[in-house]
Amino acid sequence: MIKQLRKVGNSNALLLDKALLELLGLDEKGRVQLTFQDGSLIITPVHPNPVAPEQLERCLDKVVVRRQSALRKLAQ
């Protein structure tokens, strides 16, 4: 999944879809751990919520359907 950073004040923000937050067991005040590894940023909930592969697939499908036009533009 590709996301775009958004300008918020003097910072940039990564906006996460509600479906992804629910999947991770996070809400708007959720806490995450940021880890840098081999040039990648890894975002992990402080208190992770175990997720079945089927549940992950369903949530990702919801995001793809909702963001279909944006994903098409990014693919071009």
Contacts in CASP RR format, 6 or more apart in sequence:
PFRMAT RR
TARGET T0000
AUTHOR 0000-0000-0000
METHOD contacts of the structure
MODEL  1
MIKQLRKVGNSNALLLDKALLELLGLDEKGRVQLTFQDGSLIITPVHPNP
VAPEQLERCLDKVVVRRQSALRKLAQ
1 60 0 8 1.000
1 63 0 8 1.000
2 71 0 8 1.000
2 74 0 8 1.000
3 14 0 8 1.000
3 15 0 8 1.000
3 16 0 8 1.000
5 12 0 8 1.000
5 13 0 8 1.000
5 14 0 8 1.000
6 12 0 8 1.000
6 13 0 8 1.000
6 14 0 8 1.000
6 15 0 8 1.000
7 13 0 8 1.000
14 43 0 8 1.000
16 26 0 8 1.000
17 62 0 8 1.000
17 63 0 8 1.000
17 66 0 8 1.000
17 67 0 8 1.000
19 59 0 8 1.000
19 60 0 8 1.000
19 62 0 8 1.000
19 63 0 8 1.000
19 66 0 8 1.000
20 59 0 8 1.000
20 63 0 8 1.000
21 27 0 8 1.000
22 59 0 8 1.000
23 49 0 8 1.000
23 51 0 8 1.000
23 55 0 8 1.000
23 56 0 8 1.000
23 59 0 8 1.000
24 45 0 8 1.000
24 48 0 8 1.000
24 49 0 8 1.000
24 51 0 8 1.000
25 45 0 8 1.000
25 49 0 8 1.000
26 32 0 8 1.000
26 45 0 8 1.000
30 45 0 8 1.000
30 46 0 8 1.000
31 45 0 8 1.000
31 46 0 8 1.000
31 47 0 8 1.000
32 43 0 8 1.000
32 44 0 8 1.000
32 45 0 8 1.000
32 46 0 8 1.000
33 43 0 8 1.000
33 44 0 8 1.000
33 45 0 8 1.000
33 46 0 8 1.000
34 41 0 8 1.000
34 42 0 8 1.000
34 43 0 8 1.000
35 41 0 8 1.000
35 42 0 8 1.000
35 44 0 8 1.000
36 42 0 8 1.000
64 71 0 8 1.000
END
